[in-house]
Amino acid sequence: MTIEKMQVEEHKPKGKVLDETLEFLQDSQWHSVEEIEEKICLPDKKLASILSFFAQFDLISRAGEKSMAKITPLGLSFLALPRE
């Protein structure tokens, strides 16, 4: 893990990281895990856990032996929910 990723990880609230990940995927295109990791600035293991969680609840689809991710219609609906 790079120093930059460690610093970002320490300062980002966990909910914000989840939101940023889904928001990045909202274009409904396939994205590589590396591309998501670079954009969200998280270590691979932490991102893998987040993507696994989202896939388990059908918010994203995975492909290419889990090397690609794409938001699902349910994930888009989740993003559209009003925020408090």
matplotlib code that plots the C-alpha trace (Angstrom):
import matplotlib.pyplot as plt

x = [0.0, 1.3, 1.7, -0.9, -3.5, -2.8, -3.3, -6.5, -7.9, -7.3, -9.2, -12.2, -15.3, -16.3, -19.8, -18.1, -15.9, -19.0, -20.8, -17.8, -17.4, -21.0, -21.0, -17.9, -19.8, -23.0, -22.1, -23.3, -20.0, -17.6, -14.6, -11.5, -10.8, -7.5, -9.3, -11.7, -8.8, -7.0, -10.0, -11.2, -7.6, -8.1, -5.8, -6.8, -8.0, -10.3, -11.7, -12.1, -14.2, -16.4, -16.9, -17.8, -20.3, -21.9, -22.1, -23.6, -26.5, -26.8, -25.7, -23.0, -22.2, -18.7, -17.1, -13.7, -13.0, -14.0, -11.5, -14.4, -17.3, -20.5, -23.4, -26.8, -30.2, -30.7, -27.4, -28.6, -31.9, -29.9, -28.0, -31.3, -32.6, -32.9, -30.2, -30.8]
y = [0.0, 3.4, 6.2, 8.2, 5.4, 5.0, 8.7, 8.9, 5.7, 7.2, 10.5, 9.3, 8.4, 4.8, 5.8, 8.4, 5.6, 3.5, 6.4, 7.4, 3.8, 3.5, 7.1, 6.3, 3.3, 5.1, 5.5, 1.8, 0.9, -1.9, -0.7, -2.6, -3.1, -1.2, 1.8, 1.9, 1.5, 4.4, 6.6, 5.8, 5.6, 2.5, -0.5, -3.6, -5.7, -3.0, -2.3, -6.1, -6.2, -3.3, -4.7, -8.1, -6.5, -4.6, -7.7, -9.8, -7.3, -7.0, -3.4, -4.3, -7.1, -8.6, -10.1, -11.3, -13.4, -10.4, -8.1, -5.9, -4.3, -2.5, -1.0, -2.7, -1.1, -1.8, 0.0, 3.0, 3.0, 3.0, 6.1, 7.8, 7.5, 10.8, 11.6, 13.0]
z = [0.0, -0.9, 1.7, -0.3, 0.0, 3.7, 4.3, 2.2, 3.9, 7.3, 6.6, 4.6, 6.5, 5.6, 4.3, 2.0, 0.5, -0.2, -1.8, -3.9, -5.2, -6.3, -7.7, -9.8, -11.3, -12.0, -15.7, -16.1, -17.9, -17.0, -15.0, -14.0, -10.4, -11.0, -12.4, -9.4, -7.0, -8.6, -8.6, -5.0, -3.6, -1.5, -1.0, -3.0, 0.0, 1.2, -2.2, -2.8, 0.4, -0.7, -4.2, -2.7, -0.3, -3.2, -5.4, -2.5, -2.4, -6.2, -6.3, -8.8, -11.2, -11.5, -14.6, -15.8, -12.8, -10.6, -12.4, -13.7, -12.0, -13.2, -11.3, -11.6, -12.0, -8.2, -7.5, -9.6, -7.7, -4.4, -5.6, -6.4, -2.8, -1.0, 1.5, 4.9]

ax = plt.figure().add_subplot(projection="3d")
ax.plot(x, y, z, "-o")
ax.set_aspect("equal")
plt.show()
